[in-house]
Amino acid sequence: MMQFNPKTKELFDEEGRLIKRLECQLNKQWDEFGFLIGTKNRLCTSCDSEIMETVFETSESLRSHLKSHPNACIHIHVGQKNIRLTHHVG
């Protein structure tokens, strides 16, 4: 199970390795983004970025996506079943 530190906004894999630090320079909220038809992802019209929904993702699928899209935005729901909250410090 992936681990998310809400204080540092860092997402880690099952081994404690950093996957991504979540940071939005625009301080946008999930509800502000429009839906992308045919996907579970959303679109930020302020920066024209697709935000990847992570509810059904694994650490492997996220790493694969981020390898080819290193600046991709991802969204974490506190309480989603594939992520537990942690106070892990890299």
Beta strands, then each sheet from edge to edge (+ up, - down):
strand 1: 2-5
strand 2: 10-12
strand 3: 18-21
strand 4: 34-35
strand 5: 42-44
strand 6: 49-53
strand 7: 73-75
strand 8: 83-85
sheet 1: 3+ 2- 1+ 8+
sheet 2: 4+ 5- 6+ 7+
end
